[in-house]
Amino acid sequence: MKSTMNMHDDTPLSDNALRSLMQQLPEAPASPWFTRRVLHRLPPRKRRIAGRIEVAACVAGIIAVIVFAVIIARQWGAGGGFTVGDAVEYAALLGVFGLLTANLLDFYNRRHMQRISR
Amino acid sequence: MLSRIEEISLIARCVAADDRRAFGRLVEEHQPALRRFLFNLTGGDAAMADDLAQEAFIKAYTGLRQFKGVARFRTWLYTIAVREFANAMRAAHEAECGPDTMERVADSYTSRAAERSEASHDVAVAMRALNPSERTLVMLYYFDDRPIREIVKMTGMPEGTVKVYLQRAKAKMARVLQNDKQ
């Protein structure tokens, strides 16, 4: 609750009158680049360990998927014939590959946007 | 206007992930009011008001981990801004800012206020009659509509001093406004 002040002085100006008068005070001149300037002046970002781990995990996952794909391709070359099981394994690997790549791209996209906003 | 939940979520993103876009959103939200507040507090010195506002936002960002979330972010930001203004006034007093500069700023302030309305001009002239401490209290109490208890916390002044300064400031403003009418 707003505390009230007892103005027991003889000024003809009431608190409410002064309050409404104060609302007439001018606006500051427009400064369209103000936010950008503030963001630009912020201290440099600390390199985030979490970010590095995220990138490393994605890269390791992508490499693992490629290695698996090569192994399956070799087995399939040696054993002869492309089975339904191979197709399912390839589809699963392709899905995982897509997810990891999307995550990696999203990470770099976020970083790029943060650089621009600074 | 940001809701309390949105504000807390943005602050959490700044603290946890050093998210500059989230902080940019907070700046966008609060900068018009804070710049207007400082513009009038500095007696129309737009450059100084912008510098103080920038400094307040930067200090708010670097000290965001200390923000407990009991008060609104706005109150905390204004506390920083008011202290920055007091420091700037002390520095200007020590450097003895030239009367020409002050006069030029004051003229541009009143003419800017006159562009808005006659009442705006009158109150801008009355504001010029106040010293920096009185102006700070008047801005917080009458312009920003803050309770005395909060002003005491923000400025670090004793409650009695705040009330006396406000009373004195109001009397000065009433005198100027009355003279202006005559």
Chai-1 contact restraints between the chains, C-beta under 6 A:
chainA,res_idxA,chainB,res_idxB,connection_type,confidence,min_distance_angstrom,max_distance_angstrom,comment,restraint_id
A,K2,B,P147,contact,1.0,0.0,6.0,A-B,restraint_1
A,S3,B,P147,contact,1.0,0.0,6.0,A-B,restraint_2
A,S3,B,I148,contact,1.0,0.0,6.0,A-B,restraint_3
A,S3,B,R149,contact,1.0,0.0,6.0,A-B,restraint_4
A,M5,B,I148,contact,1.0,0.0,6.0,A-B,restraint_5
A,M5,B,K163,contact,1.0,0.0,6.0,A-B,restraint_6
A,D9,B,Q167,contact,1.0,0.0,6.0,A-B,restraint_7
A,D9,B,A171,contact,1.0,0.0,6.0,A-B,restraint_8
A,T11,B,K170,contact,1.0,0.0,6.0,A-B,restraint_9
A,T11,B,A171,contact,1.0,0.0,6.0,A-B,restraint_10
A,T11,B,A174,contact,1.0,0.0,6.0,A-B,restraint_11
A,P12,B,A174,contact,1.0,0.0,6.0,A-B,restraint_12
A,L13,B,A174,contact,1.0,0.0,6.0,A-B,restraint_13
A,L18,B,Y142,contact,1.0,0.0,6.0,A-B,restraint_14
A,R19,B,Y142,contact,1.0,0.0,6.0,A-B,restraint_15
A,L21,B,V123,contact,1.0,0.0,6.0,A-B,restraint_16
A,M22,B,Y142,contact,1.0,0.0,6.0,A-B,restraint_17
A,M22,B,F143,contact,1.0,0.0,6.0,A-B,restraint_18
A,Q24,B,S117,contact,1.0,0.0,6.0,A-B,restraint_19
A,Q24,B,A119,contact,1.0,0.0,6.0,A-B,restraint_20
A,Q24,B,S120,contact,1.0,0.0,6.0,A-B,restraint_21
A,Q24,B,V123,contact,1.0,0.0,6.0,A-B,restraint_22
A,L25,B,N40,contact,1.0,0.0,6.0,A-B,restraint_23
A,L25,B,V123,contact,1.0,0.0,6.0,A-B,restraint_24
A,P26,B,R112,contact,1.0,0.0,6.0,A-B,restraint_25
A,P26,B,A113,contact,1.0,0.0,6.0,A-B,restraint_26
A,P26,B,R116,contact,1.0,0.0,6.0,A-B,restraint_27
A,P26,B,S120,contact,1.0,0.0,6.0,A-B,restraint_28
A,E27,B,R36,contact,1.0,0.0,6.0,A-B,restraint_29
A,A28,B,R35,contact,1.0,0.0,6.0,A-B,restraint_30
A,A28,B,R36,contact,1.0,0.0,6.0,A-B,restraint_31
A,A28,B,F39,contact,1.0,0.0,6.0,A-B,restraint_32
A,A28,B,A49,contact,1.0,0.0,6.0,A-B,restraint_33
A,P29,B,A46,contact,1.0,0.0,6.0,A-B,restraint_34
A,F34,B,Q31,contact,1.0,0.0,6.0,A-B,restraint_35
A,T35,B,G24,contact,1.0,0.0,6.0,A-B,restraint_36
A,T35,B,V27,contact,1.0,0.0,6.0,A-B,restraint_37
A,T35,B,E28,contact,1.0,0.0,6.0,A-B,restraint_38
A,V38,B,V27,contact,1.0,0.0,6.0,A-B,restraint_39
A,V38,B,Q54,contact,1.0,0.0,6.0,A-B,restraint_40
A,V38,B,F57,contact,1.0,0.0,6.0,A-B,restraint_41
A,L39,B,R20,contact,1.0,0.0,6.0,A-B,restraint_42
A,L39,B,G24,contact,1.0,0.0,6.0,A-B,restraint_43
A,R41,B,I58,contact,1.0,0.0,6.0,A-B,restraint_44
A,L42,B,Y61,contact,1.0,0.0,6.0,A-B,restraint_45
A,R45,B,D18,contact,1.0,0.0,6.0,A-B,restraint_46
A,Q114,B,R20,contact,1.0,0.0,6.0,A-B,restraint_47
A,S117,B,R20,contact,1.0,0.0,6.0,A-B,restraint_48
A,S117,B,R21,contact,1.0,0.0,6.0,A-B,restraint_49
A,S117,B,G24,contact,1.0,0.0,6.0,A-B,restraint_50
